[in-house]
C-alpha cells in the first residue's frame, strides 16, 4: 500500500498574489496523521507538531529571507539566510517532531518552530516582505477540488505546476 507519508500532487497551485517570481510554497502538510506509538514514546506530541510548509526560491538568483514574515494563518519571521536559486527551506511547526518522523535531512534546511497551527479545514496564509508588502497570499482548503488524502491520512498538498494557480 501507500506509505502514510505519501505526498499528494495537485494539478495547479492556485491564485497567488502578488509576486510568484521570487519564492513559492511548494508543499503544505496542514493535516498530518496522528503520532504513532513510537513517536509518542518520545514526548507528548500531537498531529499538529508534524505540520510543515516548504518554500522554494524560484527567482533565478540568490534570495535573502531576512525580514520575511508569515502573518496570516501561522506566525514566523524567517531567519536571516540566503537561499540559492532552486534551494528549498522547510518551516516546521516542531522541528524535533519533524526529524523524528522523517529522519535527519540536509536539504532542505529545516527551521522553526512557528506560532499557531495550520487550520485542518483550510485558511489564508500570507508571507510579507521587509516593507510589509505581501510576497505570497493564498488560501488552501479541504473541500471541493482539494485532495481527500490531505485530511489527516498522511499526505501533504504539493505543488507540481509553479506556473499555475494555488487556489485552483
Residue pairs with C-beta under 8 A, 6 or more apart in sequence:
3 154
4 33
4 153
4 154
5 33
5 101
5 102
5 154
5 155
6 149
6 154
6 155
7 27
7 155
7 156
7 158
8 147
8 149
8 150
8 155
8 156
8 157
8 158
9 158
9 160
10 146
10 147
10 157
10 158
10 159
10 160
11 160
11 161
11 164
11 168
12 159
12 160
12 161
12 164
12 165
12 166
12 168
13 24
13 25
13 138
13 159
13 161
13 162
13 164
13 165
13 166
13 168
14 138
14 139
14 140
14 164
14 165
14 166
14 167
14 168
15 138
15 165
15 166
15 167
15 168
16 24
16 136
16 137
16 138
16 165
16 166
16 167
17 134
17 137
17 138
18 133
18 134
18 137
19 135
19 136
20 58
20 136
20 162
21 58
21 59
22 57
22 58
22 59
22 63
22 135
23 55
23 56
23 57
23 58
23 59
23 63
23 68
23 83
23 127
23 135
23 136
24 55
24 56
24 58
24 136
24 159
24 162
25 53
25 54
25 55
25 56
25 125
25 136
25 138
25 159
25 166
26 54
26 55
26 56
26 88
26 158
26 159
26 162
27 52
27 53
27 54
27 156
27 157
27 158
27 159
28 52
28 53
28 54
28 118
28 140
28 156
28 157
28 158
29 50
29 51
29 52
29 53
29 118
29 156
29 157
30 51
30 118
30 119
30 120
30 122
30 140
30 150
30 156
30 157
31 47
31 118
31 120
31 142
31 150
31 151
31 152
32 47
32 48
32 50
32 51
32 152
32 154
32 156
33 47
33 50
33 152
33 153
33 154
34 46
34 47
34 152
35 45
35 46
35 47
35 49
35 50
35 97
39 45
39 97
39 100
39 101
42 100
45 94
45 97
45 100
47 152
48 93
48 117
48 118
49 93
49 94
49 97
50 93
50 94
50 97
50 98
50 101
51 92
51 93
51 117
51 118
52 90
52 91
52 92
52 93
52 98
52 112
52 156
53 70
53 74
53 90
53 91
53 118
53 125
54 88
54 89
54 90
54 91
54 108
55 83
55 88
55 89
55 90
55 91
56 86
56 87
56 88
56 89
56 162
57 63
57 83
57 84
57 85
57 86
57 87
57 88
58 86
58 162
59 85
60 85
61 85
62 82
62 83
62 84
62 85
63 82
63 83
63 85
64 80
64 81
64 82
65 78
65 79
65 80
65 81
65 82
65 83
65 89
66 78
66 79
66 80
66 81
66 130
67 77
67 78
67 80
67 129
67 130
68 77
68 78
68 127
68 128
68 129
68 130
68 135
69 75
69 76
69 77
69 78
69 127
69 128
70 76
70 78
70 91
70 114
70 125
70 126
70 127
71 126
71 127
71 128
72 123
72 124
72 125
72 126
72 137
73 116
73 118
73 119
73 123
73 124
73 125
73 126
74 91
74 93
74 114
74 115
74 116
74 117
74 118
74 125
75 114
75 115
75 116
76 91
76 112
76 113
76 114
76 115
78 89
78 91
78 111
79 111
81 89
81 109
83 89
87 107
87 108
88 107
88 108
88 109
89 108
89 109
89 111
90 98
90 108
90 109
90 110
90 111
91 111
91 112
91 114
92 98
92 110
92 111
92 112
92 113
92 114
93 112
93 113
93 114
93 117
93 118
94 112
94 113
95 110
95 111
95 112
95 113
98 110
98 112
99 105
99 110
118 125
120 142
120 151
120 152
121 141
121 142
121 143
122 139
122 140
122 141
122 142
122 143
122 146
123 139
123 140
124 137
124 138
124 139
125 136
125 137
125 138
125 139
125 140
126 134
126 136
126 137
127 134
127 135
127 136
127 137
128 134
128 135
129 135
138 166
138 167
139 166
139 167
140 146
140 157
140 166
142 150
142 151
145 168
146 157
147 155
147 157
149 155
150 156
150 157
159 166
